[in-house]
Amino acid sequence: MIGVDRHLISRVGSSIAAARERAGITVEQVSGALSISPELLHEIESGSVDAVAQLDLLMFLKIVRAIGSSAQDILSDE
């Protein structure tokens, strides 16, 4: 990926993990509901550039919805 903002990828991954944990949802529950591997979700949450490269907008929105959050909350700087 050209021009990758590693800080942004890491922050988004951390935000997804934090929102999932606040909701009391496991990686396995989210990955099972979305038919993705738990390993892929864990890598996304860990900020892996390679994992995020596999993430399209639709899957991002599905993950956010599955953890009971919003794209705005995940992408917020706060």
PyRosetta script that sets phi, psi and omega in degrees:
from pyrosetta import init, pose_from_sequence

init()
pose = pose_from_sequence("MIGVDRHLISRVGSSIAAARERAGITVEQVSGALSISPELLHEIESGSVDAVAQLDLLMFLKIVRAIGSSAQDILSDE")
pose.set_psi(1, 127.9)
pose.set_omega(1, -179.1)
pose.set_phi(2, -87.1)
pose.set_psi(2, 137.8)
pose.set_omega(2, 176.6)
pose.set_phi(3, 68.3)
pose.set_psi(3, 36.7)
pose.set_omega(3, -177.7)
pose.set_phi(4, -73.3)
pose.set_psi(4, 129.7)
pose.set_omega(4, 173.9)
pose.set_phi(5, -95.0)
pose.set_psi(5, 91.8)
pose.set_omega(5, -175.8)
pose.set_phi(6, -60.6)
pose.set_psi(6, -33.6)
pose.set_omega(6, 178.3)
pose.set_phi(7, -64.4)
pose.set_psi(7, -43.4)
pose.set_omega(7, 179.0)
pose.set_phi(8, -63.8)
pose.set_psi(8, -44.5)
pose.set_omega(8, 179.2)
pose.set_phi(9, -60.6)
pose.set_psi(9, -43.7)
pose.set_omega(9, 179.4)
pose.set_phi(10, -64.5)
pose.set_psi(10, -42.5)
pose.set_omega(10, -179.5)
pose.set_phi(11, -65.1)
pose.set_psi(11, -43.2)
pose.set_omega(11, 179.0)
pose.set_phi(12, -64.4)
pose.set_psi(12, -44.4)
pose.set_omega(12, 177.9)
pose.set_phi(13, -59.6)
pose.set_psi(13, -44.8)
pose.set_omega(13, 178.6)
pose.set_phi(14, -63.9)
pose.set_psi(14, -38.4)
pose.set_omega(14, 178.8)
pose.set_phi(15, -65.8)
pose.set_psi(15, -39.6)
pose.set_omega(15, 177.0)
pose.set_phi(16, -62.9)
pose.set_psi(16, -46.7)
pose.set_omega(16, -179.5)
pose.set_phi(17, -61.9)
pose.set_psi(17, -44.5)
pose.set_omega(17, -178.7)
pose.set_phi(18, -63.9)
pose.set_psi(18, -42.8)
pose.set_omega(18, 179.8)
pose.set_phi(19, -65.7)
pose.set_psi(19, -39.8)
pose.set_omega(19, 178.3)
pose.set_phi(20, -63.2)
pose.set_psi(20, -45.3)
pose.set_omega(20, -179.3)
pose.set_phi(21, -65.4)
pose.set_psi(21, -40.8)
pose.set_omega(21, 177.2)
pose.set_phi(22, -60.0)
pose.set_psi(22, -34.7)
pose.set_omega(22, -179.5)
pose.set_phi(23, -79.1)
pose.set_psi(23, -8.2)
pose.set_omega(23, -179.8)
pose.set_phi(24, 72.0)
pose.set_psi(24, 30.3)
pose.set_omega(24, -177.7)
pose.set_phi(25, -108.7)
pose.set_psi(25, 137.0)
pose.set_omega(25, -179.8)
pose.set_phi(26, -87.1)
pose.set_psi(26, 161.1)
pose.set_omega(26, 174.4)
pose.set_phi(27, -57.2)
pose.set_psi(27, -41.6)
pose.set_omega(27, -178.5)
pose.set_phi(28, -63.9)
pose.set_psi(28, -38.1)
pose.set_omega(28, 178.9)
pose.set_phi(29, -65.5)
pose.set_psi(29, -45.6)
pose.set_omega(29, -179.7)
pose.set_phi(30, -66.6)
pose.set_psi(30, -48.0)
pose.set_omega(30, -177.8)
pose.set_phi(31, -64.0)
pose.set_psi(31, -38.0)
pose.set_omega(31, 177.0)
pose.set_phi(32, -64.2)
pose.set_psi(32, -41.7)
pose.set_omega(32, -179.9)
pose.set_phi(33, -65.9)
pose.set_psi(33, -28.9)
pose.set_omega(33, -175.7)
pose.set_phi(34, -104.9)
pose.set_psi(34, 0.3)
pose.set_omega(34, -179.1)
pose.set_phi(35, 56.7)
pose.set_psi(35, 43.9)
pose.set_omega(35, 171.2)
pose.set_phi(36, -121.9)
pose.set_psi(36, 162.5)
pose.set_omega(36, -178.5)
pose.set_phi(37, -75.2)
pose.set_psi(37, 145.0)
pose.set_omega(37, 175.2)
pose.set_phi(38, -59.1)
pose.set_psi(38, -33.3)
pose.set_omega(38, 179.3)
pose.set_phi(39, -62.8)
pose.set_psi(39, -41.7)
pose.set_omega(39, 179.1)
pose.set_phi(40, -63.2)
pose.set_psi(40, -45.8)
pose.set_omega(40, 179.8)
pose.set_phi(41, -62.8)
pose.set_psi(41, -42.3)
pose.set_omega(41, 178.2)
pose.set_phi(42, -60.8)
pose.set_psi(42, -41.8)
pose.set_omega(42, 179.3)
pose.set_phi(43, -65.7)
pose.set_psi(43, -38.8)
pose.set_omega(43, 176.4)
pose.set_phi(44, -61.4)
pose.set_psi(44, -47.6)
pose.set_omega(44, -179.7)
pose.set_phi(45, -63.7)
pose.set_psi(45, -28.8)
pose.set_omega(45, -180.0)
pose.set_phi(46, -82.8)
pose.set_psi(46, -6.3)
pose.set_omega(46, 178.2)
pose.set_phi(47, 84.1)
pose.set_psi(47, 24.0)
pose.set_omega(47, 178.1)
pose.set_phi(48, -67.6)
pose.set_psi(48, 121.3)
pose.set_omega(48, 179.3)
pose.set_phi(49, -60.5)
pose.set_psi(49, -40.4)
pose.set_omega(49, 179.9)
pose.set_phi(50, -62.7)
pose.set_psi(50, -41.2)
pose.set_omega(50, 179.5)
pose.set_phi(51, -67.6)
pose.set_psi(51, -42.4)
pose.set_omega(51, -179.6)
pose.set_phi(52, -65.5)
pose.set_psi(52, -29.2)
pose.set_omega(52, 177.3)
pose.set_phi(53, -62.7)
pose.set_psi(53, -25.0)
pose.set_omega(53, 178.6)
pose.set_phi(54, -86.0)
pose.set_psi(54, -7.4)
pose.set_omega(54, -173.5)
pose.set_phi(55, -93.1)
pose.set_psi(55, 116.0)
pose.set_omega(55, 175.0)
pose.set_phi(56, -96.9)
pose.set_psi(56, 172.6)
pose.set_omega(56, -176.2)
pose.set_phi(57, -59.5)
pose.set_psi(57, -41.7)
pose.set_omega(57, -179.0)
pose.set_phi(58, -62.6)
pose.set_psi(58, -45.0)
pose.set_omega(58, 179.2)
pose.set_phi(59, -66.5)
pose.set_psi(59, -38.4)
pose.set_omega(59, 175.6)
pose.set_phi(60, -56.9)
pose.set_psi(60, -47.7)
pose.set_omega(60, -179.7)
pose.set_phi(61, -65.1)
pose.set_psi(61, -36.1)
pose.set_omega(61, 176.9)
pose.set_phi(62, -65.3)
pose.set_psi(62, -42.1)
pose.set_omega(62, 178.1)
pose.set_phi(63, -61.8)
pose.set_psi(63, -48.0)
pose.set_omega(63, -178.9)
pose.set_phi(64, -59.3)
pose.set_psi(64, -43.9)
pose.set_omega(64, 179.2)
pose.set_phi(65, -65.4)
pose.set_psi(65, -40.4)
pose.set_omega(65, -177.8)
pose.set_phi(66, -65.4)
pose.set_psi(66, -26.5)
pose.set_omega(66, 179.0)
pose.set_phi(67, -96.3)
pose.set_psi(67, 5.7)
pose.set_omega(67, 176.3)
pose.set_phi(68, 73.3)
pose.set_psi(68, 30.8)
pose.set_omega(68, -179.2)
pose.set_phi(69, -119.0)
pose.set_psi(69, -169.4)
pose.set_omega(69, 176.3)
pose.set_phi(70, -132.0)
pose.set_psi(70, 157.0)
pose.set_omega(70, 177.8)
pose.set_phi(71, -59.5)
pose.set_psi(71, -38.5)
pose.set_omega(71, 179.2)
pose.set_phi(72, -60.0)
pose.set_psi(72, -45.0)
pose.set_omega(72, 179.2)
pose.set_phi(73, -64.6)
pose.set_psi(73, -41.7)
pose.set_omega(73, -178.6)
pose.set_phi(74, -67.3)
pose.set_psi(74, -38.6)
pose.set_omega(74, -175.9)
pose.set_phi(75, -88.0)
pose.set_psi(75, -7.6)
pose.set_omega(75, -179.3)
pose.set_phi(76, -65.0)
pose.set_psi(76, 145.9)
pose.set_omega(76, 177.7)
pose.set_phi(77, -78.0)
pose.set_psi(77, -10.4)
pose.set_omega(77, -175.3)
pose.set_phi(78, -84.0)
pose.dump_pdb("model.pdb")
